[in-house]
Structures are given as C-alpha cells and as structure tokens.
Amino acid sequence: MCWQLLCWNWGSHLSPSLSFSLPAHFTALVHLLFHHRDNVEWSEEQESSARSKVQENSSQLLPQDKQEEYEVNAKRYWDDFYKIHENGFFKDRHWLFTEFPELAPHRTSSQNGDSLHEFSTKEESNSERCENGHCSLETRTEGQSNLLQSTAEGSTEDLAAQEHRELTQRAGDYPGSAASYRVLEVGCGAGNTVFPILQTNNDPGLFVYCCDFSTTAVDLVQNHAEYDSSRCFAFVHDLCNDQSPFPMPEESLDIVILIFVLSAILPEKMQSVVSRLSRLLKPGGMILLRDYGRYDLAQLRFKKGQCLSENFYVRGDGTRVYFFTQDELNHLFSRAGLEKIQNVVDRRLQVNRGKQVTMYRVWIQCKYRKPGPPRA
C-alpha cells in the first residue's frame, strides 16, 4: 500500500507536458498498478506550464493563403486520411452506453450527467492523433443523389427536385420515417459509433442515421458487413453548407451525436452548425458531445507554425482541430436554444505501458436538451 500511495502521488505531480519517462525502479510497479487515472486535479503550476506551451506554439500563425487552402481542400484531406487508415484506426466505442445511456436498449434520460467512469483509454490513446469530424466544401456521391443532393462547388441544385424532396419529407416518406426513436451521428468516420449502437440496441423502433464529410468514410460504413439499410442510413454531408439538405425533416430526431467532430470545424462556422443540428431535434431531444478540452496533450504537442488561430491547429496531414473550454461549448448550445443537462471536463492521467510514458488528456463531455416535453 505504501508503494501504491507513493506512485499515485508521484504520478499526480508530473508535468502535464507531452510525456514523462518512468524511472526504471518504478516501471514494473506502475505496470501493475494503473493504466490510467480519472478526474486528475491540475495544480496551478501544471496549468501555468500548459498555458505557456500553448502561448509558445501559437505565437506564429500560418499565413492567410495557407489557411484558406486548408479550408478549401478539407474534404480531400479527410478522404486521404480514411484511404490510409480505412477502418483499422479507431476502436469501437463500447463506453458509449455508460457515458450516454440514451443510446442503450433500455434508454434513460441521464439528467444528472455524472458518469465518465468507463471510458476506453485504449481508444482515446489513439484519439491523441485525431478523431473523425470535419467541415468545408462538399460534393455528393452519385449513388446517393436520389435521396440527398449536396451542392457541389460552382453548381446549383435543381429547384424542382429540392421542392419535391421537401414535400415527401413532410409527408413522412423518408428513410427511417416509420421509426419511433431516431439517432443521427455526425462525423461517423468508419462507423465506430454506429455499429456498436446497432449491435447493442435491438429496439425494433430504432433507426440510426450517420453522415460524414468524407465520401471515403461513408463508403467504408456502407460496405461494412453489418451495415443494414433497414436500420441505418449513411450519407455524405457538409455541415457548413446550409443549402445541403438532410434526409430527415426538422424536429424528427431524438438524439444527435457529436464525438470529436465539432473541433474539426472552422470556429466561425460552429454556431451555425450547432443551430442547424438543434432544429433537427424533437422537443426533448438531445445533443451528445465529447470533444477535445483546452490544454489536452494533443494541443501541447503542436509545434510553432501549425496554429491557424487561437486554439485552432492544423495537423501534419492537413486535418484541423480546435480545443474547447466548457464556457465556449455552453455558449454555442445555449445560443442554439438548448438547455444544459451535462457539461463536464474529464481530465485523465494515462500510462502508455508499451512506451512507459505518462500522458495528460483533457476532454469535455456535454448533453444539451431541446426544451419541451418529449414526443411519444
């Protein structure tokens, strides 16, 4: 027990920098004692050190022409990412049903929002690289054009077709129209949230929509062995294009899921995106979010010359990421007319057993509800 206390206390005072090599005589013991620690308190010294690193790596911004290039080519960067990693990069998120019981078979409204216990550290050690999510110019895949038609750059959608689709949606003729519980995951990537939901939740009234900015990612979902078009509809969608229609009408969804997605959007477009998604919710419906928090390990790792704007960076592969505070997210959701159910910071100390280093992670988890009694 004394050795345990020594190691726990020693770990809690490590610098929140990128990593820290473990002393040799602690290695075996730490190997046995812990893989991660939840709800780690940061000292003023740690906070100050992290703030200094961010000030340093954001002191040199990319030129405006380069920033515009990353925005215009955002779709290509995400397509390239999924072509390289396909479905082998992310792990299935089985923690979903602990943190978000609204997605479980016996769904309940998590009013107190105090979970954050069973998070998969294996997956999130991968997420230090990135998570799926994106936004910029978008074009449609030909195979989906009869249901959705995003506006390609420099083109316009046929007005008659648009009006016809809106009429059929209002009439209830759209994918999942017969379902009693509808879930949309935005930024679905290769399906690492969608498929655990479909595998775990056998509710006959469930229908899951999933969309992604990347055509390659959506192709991976549609070609997955467990993709069932009677329970799921995957489609390409550009969140930042207000003229890009959704396949479902407004006020038709019970849940919208945003997992490491909002952070990939240009900050000045975030409010429009959140407001647009909130209009899809039924009264009583909820947005569930998990994303990067300020001073996360991933933010501290950036070098000078990778900063686009305050707390917004570009990775080596061209994909981008923002690091939030609780207040920023609360402002976005509140302005969209949603009420707070949960908004918490999840600070963790992880130990990479293979590399024998420690890592400080910071994530934010939120649940925001659309006012009004839930529909039957």
Secondary structure, DSSP 8 states (H G I E B T S, - for coil): -HHHHHHHHHHHTS-SSS--B--HHHHHHHHHH-SEESS----HHHHHHHHHHHHHHTSSB--HHHHHHHHHTHHHHHHHHHHHHTTSSS---TTHHHH-GGGSTT-----S-----S--HHHHHHTTT--S---S-----GGGTTT-----TT----HHHHHHHHHHHHTT-STTTT-SEEEEEES-TTTTTHHHHHHH---TTEEEEEEES-HHHHHHHHTSTT--TTTEEEEE--TT-TTS--SS-TT-EEEEEEES-GGGS-GGGHHHHHHHHHTTEEEEEEEEEEEEBTT-HHHHT--TT-EEETTEEE-TTS-EEE-B-HHHHHHHHHHTT-EEEEEEEEEEEEEETTTTEEEEEEEEEEEEE-SS----
